[in-house]
Amino acid sequence: MSAGAVRTQVRTWAAEVATSTGVPFYDTVNVEVNPTDNVWWTVEFNAEFHEGTFCEPGYIEQGFIDCIVIAQPGRGDTAAIAALEQIVPALMAKTGSKVELVSYEPIGEMTNGSADQTYRVRSIINYAYSL
């Protein structure tokens, strides 16, 4: 589980990116949402490594954020991929925080290409956080 500071900062950046790209962002972590947008996105947090004592000076955390785009099923992948190709670079450009977005991975399917209840693609964004 990622630190609260990571979650807060990324959610702030996500809201800014949603405004700049026009792709709606919904926080879905422990919140039930039912968007009606044809394409929208969310994030999930995954801490992998840490050094030091949590919440004390010198603490370092590394992990990744799943940046997930959800689209209506049965409409192909074009809209979802176009959205993710806007969102990831916009997020990666964010700076000025103790959270640093370090790198990202290529777009991947989350629904094995099938027209499930929703169609999902994602890009993993690696982060570093230090106090």
Secondary structure, DSSP 8 states (H G I E B T S, - for coil): ---HHHHHHHHHHHHHHHHHH---B---TT-------SEEEEEEEEEEEEES-TTSTT-EEEEEEEEEEEE-TTS-SHHHHHHHHHHHHHHHT--SSSEEEEEE---EESSTT---SSEEEEEEEEEEEE-
